[in-house]
Amino acid sequence: MHPETEPSSSPENISGIRQLTGFWLWIPRLATVILTLLTLDYLFNLQLINFVTQVESQFFYTVVTLMLPLVYVLWPMNRHSSRTRVPWYDVLLFLATTGICGFFVFNAEQILDRGWEYAAPDYAMVMSFLLWVVIIEAVRRAGGLPIATIVAIASIYPIFADLVPGPIQGFPSSPEQTAIYHAMSRESVMGIPLQAFANLVIGFLLFGVALQQTGGGKFFINLAFALLGHVRGGPAKVAVFSSGLMGSMSGSVITNVLTTGVLSIPAMRKVGFSKSYAAGVEACASTGGVLMPPVMGATAFIMAAFLNIP
């Protein structure tokens, strides 16, 4: 197989992310640097970049502006799309999404001061519909069609709230009211998950990446094999122990599987575990590992925010 077309075992190829080159390679890097600086300024209240961090909702919109358009650069439209270059239609979607999100960053103060959440001008209503659409498409690309379908159905619930049965029945809203609710309220796009991510998860992710880049991940895996690799069922115990240690700093199930699984799964196979059982042990261990402090996954913070506990 030609070396340029041979699939690698990297997380990017496994998850279907484009292998960016040239100019486009620097777009996610630049967005990451800007987001890191803005987050540090916001979390530590440095007020050095307070033109977008002074108002909380404006900072949240800025986080969305820096991250949402990247979906159209990193994730192809479908499995037949190019994995190495960004086609023209994704360039247009990237620019359009940046402009749509930038509109809400620019008008964040007016949204609060003039109560656009309840009565927005027509042009803001149109932008709300556009934001709604690009978010659903971004979810489809990054999360898959089933998740996008669930999100889309849930997002139109307010329109048909009077038609659903039982305790989830409610007063219906017009499509226009639903669109501005999703885009401008603190209960939808700017709701608890995004607030938890912007206020907590970003800082923990930075800490976890720094720990991994300094060799912490390799140390944890070696420690697990040294402690448990020689005992009965050791490889499975190594999978659980190493996934807990790795998950404590990666905060990602996929990253956890790709780092610990490449060692623990072959080791489990060598001692007689079936393929499915070895994969199941690693998947369960990696999923539970992201709930290990100090870094943890975003799910842990969202659960804490919903339950209103530290």
Contacts in CASP RR format, 6 or more apart in sequence:
PFRMAT RR
TARGET T0000
AUTHOR 0000-0000-0000
METHOD contacts of the structure
MODEL  1
MHPETEPSSSPENISGIRQLTGFWLWIPRLATVILTLLTLDYLFNLQLIN
FVTQVESQFFYTVVTLMLPLVYVLWPMNRHSSRTRVPWYDVLLFLATTGI
CGFFVFNAEQILDRGWEYAAPDYAMVMSFLLWVVIIEAVRRAGGLPIATI
VAIASIYPIFADLVPGPIQGFPSSPEQTAIYHAMSRESVMGIPLQAFANL
VIGFLLFGVALQQTGGGKFFINLAFALLGHVRGGPAKVAVFSSGLMGSMS
GSVITNVLTTGVLSIPAMRKVGFSKSYAAGVEACASTGGVLMPPVMGATA
FIMAAFLNIP
7 13 0 8 1.000
9 258 0 8 1.000
9 262 0 8 1.000
11 17 0 8 1.000
11 254 0 8 1.000
11 255 0 8 1.000
11 258 0 8 1.000
12 18 0 8 1.000
12 19 0 8 1.000
13 19 0 8 1.000
13 83 0 8 1.000
14 254 0 8 1.000
14 258 0 8 1.000
15 254 0 8 1.000
16 75 0 8 1.000
16 76 0 8 1.000
16 83 0 8 1.000
17 74 0 8 1.000
17 75 0 8 1.000
18 73 0 8 1.000
18 74 0 8 1.000
18 75 0 8 1.000
18 76 0 8 1.000
18 82 0 8 1.000
18 83 0 8 1.000
18 84 0 8 1.000
18 85 0 8 1.000
18 86 0 8 1.000
19 83 0 8 1.000
19 84 0 8 1.000
20 27 0 8 1.000
20 28 0 8 1.000
20 73 0 8 1.000
20 74 0 8 1.000
20 86 0 8 1.000
21 84 0 8 1.000
21 85 0 8 1.000
24 73 0 8 1.000
24 86 0 8 1.000
27 70 0 8 1.000
27 73 0 8 1.000
28 70 0 8 1.000
28 73 0 8 1.000
28 74 0 8 1.000
31 66 0 8 1.000
31 67 0 8 1.000
31 70 0 8 1.000
34 66 0 8 1.000
35 63 0 8 1.000
35 66 0 8 1.000
35 67 0 8 1.000
35 202 0 8 1.000
36 202 0 8 1.000
36 206 0 8 1.000
37 49 0 8 1.000
38 49 0 8 1.000
38 52 0 8 1.000
38 53 0 8 1.000
38 59 0 8 1.000
38 62 0 8 1.000
38 63 0 8 1.000
38 66 0 8 1.000
39 63 0 8 1.000
39 198 0 8 1.000
39 202 0 8 1.000
39 203 0 8 1.000
39 206 0 8 1.000
40 46 0 8 1.000
41 47 0 8 1.000
41 48 0 8 1.000
41 49 0 8 1.000
41 50 0 8 1.000
41 53 0 8 1.000
42 53 0 8 1.000
42 59 0 8 1.000
42 198 0 8 1.000
43 199 0 8 1.000
43 202 0 8 1.000
43 203 0 8 1.000
47 53 0 8 1.000
47 54 0 8 1.000
52 58 0 8 1.000
52 59 0 8 1.000
52 62 0 8 1.000
52 105 0 8 1.000
53 59 0 8 1.000
53 62 0 8 1.000
55 108 0 8 1.000
55 109 0 8 1.000
55 112 0 8 1.000
57 108 0 8 1.000
57 111 0 8 1.000
57 112 0 8 1.000
57 186 0 8 1.000
57 190 0 8 1.000
58 105 0 8 1.000
58 108 0 8 1.000
58 109 0 8 1.000
59 198 0 8 1.000
60 190 0 8 1.000
60 194 0 8 1.000
60 195 0 8 1.000
60 198 0 8 1.000
61 101 0 8 1.000
61 102 0 8 1.000
61 104 0 8 1.000
61 105 0 8 1.000
61 108 0 8 1.000
61 190 0 8 1.000
62 105 0 8 1.000
63 194 0 8 1.000
63 197 0 8 1.000
63 198 0 8 1.000
63 202 0 8 1.000
64 101 0 8 1.000
64 104 0 8 1.000
64 189 0 8 1.000
64 194 0 8 1.000
65 98 0 8 1.000
65 99 0 8 1.000
65 101 0 8 1.000
65 102 0 8 1.000
65 104 0 8 1.000
65 105 0 8 1.000
68 97 0 8 1.000
68 101 0 8 1.000
68 134 0 8 1.000
68 135 0 8 1.000
68 138 0 8 1.000
69 93 0 8 1.000
69 94 0 8 1.000
69 95 0 8 1.000
69 97 0 8 1.000
69 98 0 8 1.000
69 101 0 8 1.000
70 94 0 8 1.000
71 97 0 8 1.000
71 138 0 8 1.000
71 141 0 8 1.000
71 142 0 8 1.000
72 90 0 8 1.000
72 93 0 8 1.000
72 94 0 8 1.000
72 97 0 8 1.000
72 138 0 8 1.000
72 141 0 8 1.000
73 86 0 8 1.000
73 90 0 8 1.000
73 94 0 8 1.000
75 138 0 8 1.000
75 141 0 8 1.000
75 142 0 8 1.000
76 82 0 8 1.000
76 83 0 8 1.000
76 90 0 8 1.000
76 141 0 8 1.000
77 87 0 8 1.000
77 89 0 8 1.000
77 90 0 8 1.000
77 141 0 8 1.000
81 87 0 8 1.000
86 94 0 8 1.000
93 134 0 8 1.000
93 137 0 8 1.000
96 130 0 8 1.000
96 134 0 8 1.000
97 134 0 8 1.000
97 138 0 8 1.000
100 127 0 8 1.000
100 130 0 8 1.000
100 131 0 8 1.000
100 134 0 8 1.000
101 131 0 8 1.000
103 124 0 8 1.000
103 127 0 8 1.000
104 111 0 8 1.000
104 127 0 8 1.000
104 131 0 8 1.000
104 183 0 8 1.000
104 184 0 8 1.000
107 116 0 8 1.000
107 124 0 8 1.000
110 116 0 8 1.000
111 117 0 8 1.000
111 120 0 8 1.000
111 124 0 8 1.000
111 184 0 8 1.000
116 124 0 8 1.000
116 180 0 8 1.000
116 184 0 8 1.000
117 180 0 8 1.000
117 181 0 8 1.000
117 184 0 8 1.000
117 185 0 8 1.000
118 180 0 8 1.000
120 128 0 8 1.000
120 180 0 8 1.000
120 184 0 8 1.000
124 180 0 8 1.000
124 184 0 8 1.000
125 176 0 8 1.000
125 179 0 8 1.000
125 180 0 8 1.000
127 183 0 8 1.000
128 179 0 8 1.000
128 180 0 8 1.000
128 182 0 8 1.000
128 183 0 8 1.000
128 184 0 8 1.000
129 175 0 8 1.000
129 179 0 8 1.000
131 182 0 8 1.000
131 183 0 8 1.000
131 189 0 8 1.000
132 155 0 8 1.000
132 179 0 8 1.000
132 182 0 8 1.000
132 183 0 8 1.000
135 189 0 8 1.000
136 148 0 8 1.000
136 151 0 8 1.000
136 152 0 8 1.000
136 155 0 8 1.000
137 148 0 8 1.000
139 147 0 8 1.000
139 148 0 8 1.000
139 151 0 8 1.000
140 147 0 8 1.000
140 148 0 8 1.000
155 178 0 8 1.000
155 182 0 8 1.000
155 188 0 8 1.000
156 178 0 8 1.000
157 164 0 8 1.000
158 172 0 8 1.000
158 173 0 8 1.000
158 177 0 8 1.000
158 178 0 8 1.000
158 181 0 8 1.000
159 172 0 8 1.000
159 173 0 8 1.000
159 174 0 8 1.000
159 175 0 8 1.000
159 178 0 8 1.000
160 172 0 8 1.000
161 168 0 8 1.000
161 169 0 8 1.000
161 170 0 8 1.000
161 171 0 8 1.000
161 172 0 8 1.000
161 173 0 8 1.000
162 169 0 8 1.000
162 170 0 8 1.000
162 171 0 8 1.000
162 172 0 8 1.000
163 169 0 8 1.000
163 172 0 8 1.000
164 170 0 8 1.000
173 181 0 8 1.000
181 187 0 8 1.000
181 188 0 8 1.000
182 188 0 8 1.000
182 189 0 8 1.000
183 189 0 8 1.000
184 190 0 8 1.000
185 191 0 8 1.000
186 195 0 8 1.000
192 302 0 8 1.000
192 305 0 8 1.000
192 306 0 8 1.000
193 298 0 8 1.000
193 302 0 8 1.000
193 305 0 8 1.000
195 305 0 8 1.000
196 298 0 8 1.000
196 301 0 8 1.000
196 302 0 8 1.000
196 304 0 8 1.000
196 305 0 8 1.000
197 298 0 8 1.000
197 301 0 8 1.000
200 301 0 8 1.000
201 297 0 8 1.000
201 298 0 8 1.000
201 301 0 8 1.000
204 251 0 8 1.000
204 294 0 8 1.000
204 295 0 8 1.000
204 296 0 8 1.000
204 297 0 8 1.000
204 301 0 8 1.000
205 251 0 8 1.000
205 295 0 8 1.000
207 249 0 8 1.000
207 294 0 8 1.000
207 295 0 8 1.000
208 249 0 8 1.000
208 250 0 8 1.000
208 251 0 8 1.000
208 295 0 8 1.000
211 217 0 8 1.000
211 249 0 8 1.000
211 295 0 8 1.000
212 249 0 8 1.000
212 250 0 8 1.000
216 249 0 8 1.000
217 245 0 8 1.000
217 246 0 8 1.000
217 249 0 8 1.000
217 259 0 8 1.000
220 242 0 8 1.000
220 245 0 8 1.000
220 246 0 8 1.000
220 249 0 8 1.000
221 242 0 8 1.000
221 245 0 8 1.000
221 246 0 8 1.000
221 259 0 8 1.000
221 260 0 8 1.000
221 263 0 8 1.000
223 242 0 8 1.000
223 245 0 8 1.000
224 238 0 8 1.000
224 241 0 8 1.000
224 242 0 8 1.000
224 245 0 8 1.000
224 260 0 8 1.000
225 238 0 8 1.000
225 242 0 8 1.000
225 263 0 8 1.000
227 241 0 8 1.000
228 234 0 8 1.000
228 237 0 8 1.000
228 238 0 8 1.000
228 241 0 8 1.000
229 235 0 8 1.000
229 237 0 8 1.000
229 238 0 8 1.000
229 267 0 8 1.000
231 237 0 8 1.000
233 271 0 8 1.000
234 267 0 8 1.000
234 271 0 8 1.000
235 264 0 8 1.000
235 267 0 8 1.000
235 268 0 8 1.000
235 270 0 8 1.000
235 271 0 8 1.000
235 273 0 8 1.000
235 278 0 8 1.000
236 264 0 8 1.000
236 268 0 8 1.000
236 273 0 8 1.000
236 278 0 8 1.000
236 281 0 8 1.000
238 263 0 8 1.000
238 264 0 8 1.000
238 267 0 8 1.000
239 260 0 8 1.000
239 261 0 8 1.000
239 264 0 8 1.000
239 265 0 8 1.000
239 268 0 8 1.000
239 278 0 8 1.000
239 281 0 8 1.000
239 282 0 8 1.000
239 285 0 8 1.000
240 281 0 8 1.000
240 285 0 8 1.000
242 260 0 8 1.000
242 263 0 8 1.000
242 264 0 8 1.000
242 285 0 8 1.000
243 256 0 8 1.000
243 260 0 8 1.000
243 264 0 8 1.000
243 282 0 8 1.000
243 285 0 8 1.000
243 286 0 8 1.000
243 288 0 8 1.000
243 289 0 8 1.000
244 256 0 8 1.000
244 285 0 8 1.000
244 288 0 8 1.000
244 289 0 8 1.000
244 292 0 8 1.000
245 292 0 8 1.000
246 255 0 8 1.000
246 256 0 8 1.000
246 259 0 8 1.000
246 260 0 8 1.000
246 286 0 8 1.000
246 289 0 8 1.000
247 255 0 8 1.000
247 256 0 8 1.000
247 286 0 8 1.000
247 288 0 8 1.000
247 289 0 8 1.000
247 290 0 8 1.000
247 292 0 8 1.000
247 295 0 8 1.000
247 296 0 8 1.000
247 297 0 8 1.000
248 289 0 8 1.000
248 292 0 8 1.000
248 293 0 8 1.000
248 294 0 8 1.000
248 295 0 8 1.000
248 296 0 8 1.000
249 294 0 8 1.000
249 295 0 8 1.000
250 256 0 8 1.000
250 259 0 8 1.000
250 290 0 8 1.000
250 295 0 8 1.000
251 289 0 8 1.000
251 290 0 8 1.000
251 295 0 8 1.000
251 296 0 8 1.000
251 297 0 8 1.000
251 298 0 8 1.000
252 290 0 8 1.000
252 297 0 8 1.000
253 283 0 8 1.000
253 286 0 8 1.000
253 287 0 8 1.000
253 290 0 8 1.000
256 285 0 8 1.000
256 286 0 8 1.000
256 289 0 8 1.000
256 290 0 8 1.000
257 282 0 8 1.000
257 283 0 8 1.000
257 286 0 8 1.000
260 282 0 8 1.000
260 285 0 8 1.000
260 286 0 8 1.000
261 282 0 8 1.000
261 286 0 8 1.000
264 278 0 8 1.000
264 281 0 8 1.000
264 282 0 8 1.000
265 278 0 8 1.000
265 279 0 8 1.000
265 282 0 8 1.000
268 277 0 8 1.000
268 278 0 8 1.000
268 281 0 8 1.000
268 282 0 8 1.000
269 275 0 8 1.000
269 278 0 8 1.000
273 281 0 8 1.000
290 296 0 8 1.000
290 297 0 8 1.000
290 299 0 8 1.000
290 300 0 8 1.000
291 297 0 8 1.000
291 299 0 8 1.000
291 300 0 8 1.000
304 310 0 8 1.000
END
